[in-house]
């Protein structure tokens, strides 16, 4: 019998995010093993801030994309971040004006969070220090760092909203951190969707291309005629190439070799390794077969 908790789909979470609802996001048990209330920054209201503070009990933060932090001049709180998981706090802020006073009230906090998402907000509109903790999400989101900060910005983007959110850790009434069984109860109690960062990573890998394809050109070689296509890895800019020959269907078995680059063996023919020999043998086999591919990775094997 399967006793694993059943979480909601990422698609359901995106829809609720788009509609201004709170979503519970949980991370891996090998990381924080915690859950956060997360909502799109532009959708937040004083009532939602009050709910998050009352029922979450953690630290109210506002995850933003790196680009948004740059636009608002939000420097890191500490350049030499030695926190356990590298939580990317910037300087704290309050919205100036707009009927805001001390920055502490639920009205002021909601207004500040909405302002962080508003493209019209300028650095001079924000007082420093303040009572809202912006967090600087890493580029590439959860594909680069599997944290709640990145999950909030990813969900906002996937929902077609500004890349900004609000989050707060969920604690039990006794002050301990709520784990998955308690988080499931919270989700049921308030009718909230609950998703994992792992499922968000899987969703993005499934739905988004993680490489950028270049132009395919003919490549005549000593071992046969091939086509060569460059691929740039979006996460880090590293370029790989694919050598292909012939055509095949999706379900058809075909010769494939994944080859890690080796300058000494592949280019200079070093006798200290057989990398070049393996590569050339694979090319010969594909030439003989009439179809196949070699994925040539720009990394040492």
Buried (B, 14 or more C-beta within 10 A) or exposed (E): EEEEEEBBEBEBBBBBBBEBBBBBBBBEEEEBEBBBBBBBBBBBBBEBBBBBBEBBBBEBBBBBBBEBBEBBBBEEBEEEEEEEBEBBBBBBBBBBEEEBEEBEBBBBBBBBBBBBBBEEBEEEBBBEEBBBBBBBBBBBBBBEBBBBBBBBBBBBBBBEBBBBBBBBBBBEEEEEBBBBEBBBEBBEEEEBBBBBBBBBBEBBEEEEEEBEEBEEEEBEEEBBEBBBBBBBBBEEEEEBBBBBBBEBEEEEEBBEBEBBBBEEBBEEEBEEBEBBEBBBEBBEBBBEEEBBBBBBBBEEE
